[in-house]
Amino acid sequence: MKLPIHDTHVHLDMLLQFLDIFPNIRDQQDFVIDSDLQAKCQFVIDKYLANHVLAIQSTVSTTNFELLQKLLPKEQNPKLKLLLGAHPEEVESQFNLNQFLDYQTKLVKSYSPDNYPFIGIGETGLDYHYTQDKSLISKQKELFESQINLAITTQTPLVIHCREAFADLIEILKSNPKIHGKFLIHCFTGDTDILKQILNLGGLVAYGGIITFGTSADELRQSLEYCPNDSFVLETDLPFLAPAPNRGKANLPEYISLVAQKASEIKQQTLQETWQNSWQNTTKLFELEPNLD
C-alpha cells in the first residue's frame, strides 16, 4: 500500500533562503520574481517534494501569502496548499491592526479560482517568547481573535502557533465555541495536561522534529503516546526544528520520514498506521480528497 507521505506545515520560501537560492524579501510586496529565479526555485521544490502527496505551506502575513503565489505558481504545484496567515510576531510597536485586517479582508473578497484557494487561516496565534510587553501582547490577542473570526467567516480551519502562551490561548479558544473542532495547534510543545484541554475543545495537534530530541522532550513524547489516533498530524515546520540526527541543520522535506518513524515508535504502531492516521486527520480537517490514486 502506498504511504501517504505528507507534511502539514512547511515554509518553502524560507527553505529556499536557507539554501541561498531565494532572497529574504518577505516584506517586499512588489518584489518581481523573474523567470530564471522562479524556474530555479521550482526545480528545487519539485525535487524535494517528489515523494510527497501533499505539503501545506504556512504563511505569516498577507505579503508573504502573495509572494508565495508568485514564487510557486498553482499550476506547477498541485501538491502544495496554502494557508492565509497572520503570525503573532508580525505584531510590533508600529503594527497597525486595522490596516492589516482591511487588506486581508480585501484579499479574501477579491479571491479567484485562478489563485491558490487557501485551505485554512494560519499560521496565527500567540508568542510570548520574545516579549512580555503588555501592549504588544494585547495586540497579539486582538490579531488572534480577528483570525478566529476570519476562519469562522470563511468556514476554513485555523492553524495555530503557540509559544509560551498556552494559558491565554486556551482561554481565548474556550470563549470562541464556533471554532471548536476546526483548529490545529501546529508544532505542539505542550504536555499531556495541555493536550487534554485542546482535545476537549475538539482540536488537533501536530507533532514534528522535537519528538526526536533529548530528555527535554520527554513530556511531549508522553503527550503523543496519550494522544488518540484521530487527533494528531505530522509536520516538519521546515526549515526549522530538524529532527535528530540532523538537529541544528536546515530541516528538509525528506526529514518528515524521521518524524513519522519516531511517532510510530512512541505510539507502538506500524509506520503505515501512523502515516494513515495523520493523513486521515489532515484530509478531514482541511476537507481534502483522501484518495491517493
C-alpha positions as CSV (number, residue, x, y, z in Angstrom):
1,M,0.0,0.0,0.0
2,K,1.3,3.4,-0.9
3,L,2.5,5.5,2.0
4,P,0.7,8.9,2.1
5,I,3.8,11.0,2.7
6,H,2.7,14.5,3.6
7,D,3.7,17.5,5.7
8,T,1.1,19.7,7.4
9,H,3.4,22.7,8.0
10,V,6.2,23.9,5.7
11,H,7.9,27.2,4.9
12,L,9.3,26.5,1.5
13,D,10.2,30.1,0.9
14,M,12.4,30.1,4.0
15,L,13.9,26.8,3.0
16,L,15.0,28.3,-0.3
17,Q,16.5,31.2,1.6
18,F,18.4,28.8,3.8
19,L,19.8,27.1,0.7
20,D,20.8,30.5,-0.7
21,I,18.5,30.2,-3.7
22,F,16.0,32.8,-2.9
23,P,16.5,36.2,-1.1
24,N,14.8,37.2,2.1
25,I,12.2,39.5,0.8
26,R,9.0,38.6,2.8
27,D,8.1,42.2,3.4
28,Q,8.5,43.4,-0.2
29,Q,5.0,43.3,-1.6
30,D,6.1,44.5,-5.1
31,F,9.1,42.2,-5.5
32,V,9.4,40.9,-9.1
33,I,10.4,37.2,-9.5
34,D,11.9,36.8,-12.9
35,S,11.5,33.6,-14.9
36,D,15.0,32.3,-14.2
37,L,14.7,32.6,-10.4
38,Q,11.2,31.1,-10.5
39,A,12.4,28.1,-12.6
40,K,15.4,27.6,-10.2
41,C,13.2,27.6,-7.2
42,Q,10.6,25.3,-8.9
43,F,13.3,22.8,-9.8
44,V,14.4,22.5,-6.1
45,I,10.9,22.2,-4.8
46,D,9.9,19.6,-7.3
47,K,13.0,17.6,-6.3
48,Y,12.3,17.8,-2.6
49,L,8.5,17.1,-2.8
50,A,8.9,14.2,-5.3
51,N,7.8,11.6,-2.8
52,H,5.1,13.8,-1.1
53,V,1.4,13.6,-1.9
54,L,0.7,16.9,0.0
55,A,2.6,19.8,1.6
56,I,0.7,22.6,3.4
57,Q,2.6,25.9,3.2
58,S,2.0,28.2,6.1
59,T,2.2,32.0,5.5
60,V,2.9,34.7,8.1
61,S,1.3,37.7,6.5
62,T,-0.7,38.9,3.5
63,T,2.5,39.9,1.8
64,N,4.1,36.5,2.4
65,F,0.9,34.9,1.1
66,E,1.0,36.9,-2.2
67,L,4.7,36.3,-2.5
68,L,4.3,32.5,-2.4
69,Q,1.8,32.6,-5.3
70,K,4.4,34.4,-7.4
71,L,7.3,32.1,-6.3
72,L,5.5,28.8,-6.7
73,P,2.6,29.1,-9.1
74,K,-0.5,27.0,-8.5
75,E,-0.4,25.3,-11.9
76,Q,3.1,24.0,-11.3
77,N,2.5,22.8,-7.7
78,P,-0.5,20.5,-7.4
79,K,0.8,19.0,-4.2
80,L,1.1,22.4,-2.5
81,K,-1.8,24.0,-0.5
82,L,-1.6,27.4,1.1
83,L,-2.7,28.9,4.4
84,L,-3.5,32.6,4.8
85,G,-1.6,33.7,7.8
86,A,-1.1,36.5,10.4
87,H,1.8,35.4,12.6
88,P,1.9,36.9,16.1
89,E,5.5,38.1,15.5
90,E,4.1,40.4,12.9
91,V,2.9,42.5,15.8
92,E,5.4,45.2,16.6
93,S,5.2,48.7,18.1
94,Q,4.3,50.1,14.6
95,F,1.9,47.4,13.7
96,N,-1.5,48.8,12.5
97,L,-4.1,46.1,13.2
98,N,-6.9,47.8,11.3
99,Q,-4.8,48.4,8.3
100,F,-3.7,44.8,8.2
101,L,-7.2,43.5,8.6
102,D,-8.6,45.8,5.9
103,Y,-6.0,44.5,3.4
104,Q,-6.6,40.9,4.5
105,T,-10.3,41.3,4.0
106,K,-9.9,42.8,0.5
107,L,-7.6,39.9,-0.3
108,V,-10.2,37.3,0.7
109,K,-13.0,39.1,-1.1
110,S,-11.0,39.5,-4.3
111,Y,-10.0,35.9,-4.5
112,S,-10.5,34.0,-7.8
113,P,-10.2,30.3,-8.8
114,D,-7.0,31.2,-10.7
115,N,-5.2,31.7,-7.5
116,Y,-4.4,29.3,-4.7
117,P,-7.6,28.5,-2.8
118,F,-6.3,28.9,0.7
119,I,-7.4,25.9,2.8
120,G,-7.1,27.5,6.2
121,I,-6.2,30.5,8.2
122,G,-2.7,30.4,9.6
123,E,-0.4,30.4,11.0
124,T,-1.6,32.7,13.7
125,G,-1.8,32.7,17.5
126,L,0.3,33.9,20.5
127,D,4.0,34.0,21.1
128,Y,5.4,35.4,24.3
129,H,9.0,34.1,23.8
130,Y,10.4,37.5,22.8
131,T,8.1,39.9,24.6
132,Q,6.4,40.4,27.9
133,D,5.2,43.9,26.8
134,K,1.6,44.2,27.8
135,S,0.8,46.4,24.9
136,L,2.2,44.0,22.3
137,I,0.6,41.0,24.0
138,S,-2.8,42.8,23.9
139,K,-2.3,43.4,20.1
140,Q,-1.4,39.8,19.6
141,K,-4.6,38.8,21.3
142,E,-6.6,41.2,19.1
143,L,-4.9,39.8,16.0
144,F,-5.6,36.2,17.1
145,E,-9.2,36.9,17.8
146,S,-9.6,38.5,14.3
147,Q,-8.1,35.4,12.7
148,I,-10.5,33.2,14.6
149,N,-13.4,35.3,13.2
150,L,-11.9,35.1,9.7
151,A,-11.7,31.3,9.9
152,I,-15.3,31.1,11.1
153,T,-16.4,33.5,8.3
154,T,-14.6,31.7,5.5
155,Q,-15.5,28.3,7.0
156,T,-11.9,27.1,7.0
157,P,-9.8,25.6,9.8
158,L,-7.5,27.6,12.0
159,V,-3.8,26.7,12.2
160,I,-2.3,28.0,15.5
161,H,1.2,28.9,16.5
162,C,1.6,29.0,20.3
163,R,4.8,29.5,22.3
164,E,4.9,30.1,26.0
165,A,1.3,31.3,25.9
166,F,-0.9,28.2,26.3
167,A,-2.9,29.6,29.3
168,D,-4.1,32.7,27.3
169,L,-4.5,30.7,24.1
170,I,-6.8,28.1,25.6
171,E,-8.8,30.8,27.4
172,I,-9.4,32.6,24.1
173,L,-10.3,29.4,22.3
174,K,-12.8,28.5,25.1
175,S,-14.5,31.8,24.6
176,N,-15.0,31.1,20.8
177,P,-17.0,27.9,20.6
178,K,-17.7,28.3,16.9
179,I,-14.1,27.4,16.2
180,H,-14.2,24.2,18.4
181,G,-13.4,21.1,16.3
182,K,-11.9,23.3,13.5
183,F,-8.4,24.1,14.7
184,L,-4.9,22.6,14.7
185,I,-2.1,23.5,17.1
186,H,1.0,23.3,14.9
187,C,4.4,22.4,16.4
188,F,2.7,21.3,19.6
189,T,5.1,21.6,22.6
190,G,2.7,21.1,25.5
191,D,2.4,18.3,28.0
192,T,-0.4,15.8,28.4
193,D,-2.5,18.1,30.6
194,I,-2.4,20.9,28.0
195,L,-3.2,18.3,25.3
196,K,-6.3,17.2,27.2
197,Q,-7.5,20.8,27.2
198,I,-7.0,21.1,23.5
199,L,-8.8,17.8,22.9
200,N,-11.7,18.9,25.0
201,L,-12.2,21.7,22.5
202,G,-12.1,19.3,19.6
203,G,-8.7,20.5,18.4
204,L,-5.9,18.6,16.6
205,V,-2.2,18.8,17.4
206,A,0.8,18.5,15.1
207,Y,4.0,16.7,16.2
208,G,7.3,17.5,14.5
209,G,11.0,17.0,14.9
210,I,11.0,18.0,18.6
211,I,9.8,14.5,19.5
212,T,13.2,13.2,18.4
213,F,15.1,15.5,20.8
214,G,16.6,14.5,24.1
215,T,15.2,14.3,27.6
216,S,13.8,17.8,27.4
217,A,11.1,16.4,25.1
218,D,10.0,13.6,27.4
219,E,6.8,15.2,28.4
220,L,6.0,16.0,24.7
221,R,6.6,12.3,23.8
222,Q,4.3,11.3,26.7
223,S,1.6,13.5,25.3
224,L,1.9,11.9,21.8
225,E,1.7,8.5,23.4
226,Y,-1.6,9.6,25.1
227,C,-3.0,11.4,22.1
228,P,-5.8,9.5,20.3
229,N,-5.1,8.3,16.8
230,D,-7.8,10.6,15.4
231,S,-6.3,13.8,17.0
232,F,-2.7,14.1,15.7
233,V,-1.0,15.0,12.4
234,L,2.7,15.1,11.3
235,E,4.8,18.1,10.3
236,T,8.3,19.4,9.9
237,D,7.9,23.2,10.2
238,L,10.8,23.3,7.8
239,P,13.4,24.8,7.6
240,F,13.2,24.9,11.4
241,L,13.5,22.2,14.1
242,A,15.2,19.5,12.1
243,P,14.8,16.1,13.8
244,A,17.7,14.1,15.2
245,P,20.3,13.2,13.9
246,N,20.1,16.4,11.9
247,R,19.2,18.8,14.7
248,G,20.6,22.3,14.2
249,K,20.7,21.9,10.5
250,A,18.2,23.1,7.9
251,N,15.1,21.0,8.1
252,L,14.5,19.3,4.7
253,P,11.2,17.9,3.4
254,E,12.6,14.3,3.4
255,Y,13.0,14.6,7.2
256,I,9.3,14.1,7.7
257,S,10.0,10.4,7.4
258,L,12.2,10.7,10.6
259,V,9.3,12.3,12.4
260,A,6.9,9.6,11.3
261,Q,9.3,6.8,12.3
262,K,9.7,8.3,15.8
263,A,6.0,8.8,16.1
264,S,5.2,5.2,15.2
265,E,7.7,4.0,17.9
266,I,6.2,6.2,20.5
267,K,2.7,5.1,19.7
268,Q,3.7,1.5,19.3
269,Q,2.1,1.1,15.9
270,T,3.3,0.4,12.4
271,L,4.7,3.1,10.2
272,Q,1.9,2.6,7.8
273,E,-0.7,3.1,10.6
274,T,1.0,6.3,11.8
275,W,1.1,7.8,8.2
276,Q,-2.5,6.7,7.7
277,N,-3.8,8.3,10.9
278,S,-2.1,11.6,10.2
279,W,-3.4,11.5,6.6
280,Q,-7.0,10.8,7.5
281,N,-6.9,13.6,10.2
282,T,-5.3,16.0,7.8
283,T,-7.7,15.4,4.9
284,K,-10.7,15.5,7.2
285,L,-9.8,18.8,8.9
286,F,-8.9,20.6,5.6
287,E,-11.7,18.9,3.7
288,L,-9.3,17.5,1.1
289,E,-9.7,14.4,-1.1
290,P,-8.1,11.5,0.7
291,N,-7.8,9.3,-2.4
292,L,-4.2,8.7,-3.3
293,D,-4.7,7.4,-6.8
